[in-house]
């Protein structure tokens, strides 16, 4: 072995002795241990029903009406907000891959060629320069203090947060489509009630006009009949307008023109009572996607603190180059053309005018913000569930009262018509009774739709719609692995 080779061997062994303990200790991390903040809400819902929460049902098991299922499926496939959310997930996943790549050695192939002319020192002569080289360049930052691992962990949590945000968008989309569909059915049933009233009032107007023409009635009764008919027609026109606006809103949600076949939910009939178990508020921590996303943001903030703390310590990196160099291209593979360079480097920050300390303070402040956002998300979710429970309970009471009112108004209208036919009252009494009956029937349909909407809101508030799925580790190749984001609309 030549003296140069022996010297090289000694340098490599010395570098190995220095780096071995560094590699052994490279699992160090300065990130704070994650501590879940206490639940800032009561342990139970007021008026909630214990039992397995309804969010255990997937959306296509909760919404069983075939046309509604078709609309939701179409919306999940075409809605632009879903596409934006999926693109954000892909972006965050790529960022996770980028941060993870820094943990591994970077290897590059470098080929250079140089040709020029320079002045020979001490003479007035010029010399031509020609140099070609082919090299493999490797560099590696040893993550001794966990800075790179914490950056990768933060990127992973951001990816998971974006995945939960996409789930939140999808859950909200399902809820909005269901609410729009219920509105469509409400307008349809209210419009049908209006058409029935118009038919009845047209016949009444025909009778009143005929009685006036033969002298057995008066013009006031005929005019009152015309007013009653016009009111029903005005209501129908307003309902058709609102129905068209709702169809446009549904088309925006679905991402395509909406075609809904005629049908009825029977909103004026009796619905069997059914229980909706809500579970406990603590279940929101794993069911509500916005809460889960906020928790991932909190974990990411902890990892950022670890990375900011690690920046105060020495940075250890290795750089090496191996290749050949020659003045001619043919000489690159010739003997004696080999060249190499190995350069370990340790950089210790000494003075940076408070930049590192400021970065740490920023990371700590962002963690405080993440804690507050996490707690606020829990409180907002608790309020959403409580509001939905209150609305459902109050609407159930109002429906009982309104149903009784409709029955009473229907009997009143029958008796008023009977009194008028027997000449015992004026037509004004009939007019008032029919107007009040019409308003009561319209109100009952609205209340029944509102009760069903409160059920949808409760399901959404509890975090229903989509089960949680675990992320897939990014592959080292350029072909991304299939993720839940790519499967949701299927």
BELNOR-V135301 format. One line per field, one symbol per residue. psi: psi as a letter, one per 40 degrees, with the letter a starting at -180 (. if undefined). burial: 1 if it has 9 or more other ideal C-beta (glycine too) atoms within 8 Angstrom, else 0. A space follows every 10 residues. Layout:
psi->???
burial->???
This chain:
psi->hidddddddd dddddddddd ddddeeeiie hihhhhiihf iieiiheihi ihieeehide ddhehddddd dddddddehd dddddddddd dddddddddd deeiihhihh hihhhahihh heifiihhhh hiihihhiih hhgdeedddd dddddddddd dddddddddd dddddddddd dddddddddd dddddddddd dddddddddd dddeeeiidd dddddddddd dddddddddd dddddddddd ddddeiihhh iiiiefeeah hiiiigheai ddeddedhdd dddddddddd dddddddddd eeiihhihhi hhaihieidd edeiieeiii hhgihhhhhd hffedddddd dddddddddd dddddddddd dddddddddd dddddddddd dddddddddd dddddddddd defeiieddd dddddddddd dddddddddd dddddddddd deeidhiiii ihhhieiehi ihiddeede.
burial->0000010010 1100100110 0100010011 1000000000 0000100100 0011100010 0110001110 1111110110 0100110111 1111111111 0100000001 0000000000 0000000010 1111111111 1111111111 1111111111 1111111111 1111111111 1111111111 1111101100 1101100110 1100001000 1101111110 1110110011 0110011011 1011100101 0001101100 0000011111 1011101111 1111111111 1111111111 1000011111 1111110000 1100001010 0101000010 0000010011 0111011011 1011101111 1101111111 1110110110 0110110011 0110111011 0000001011 1111111101 1111111111 1111111111 1111110000 1001000001 0010100100
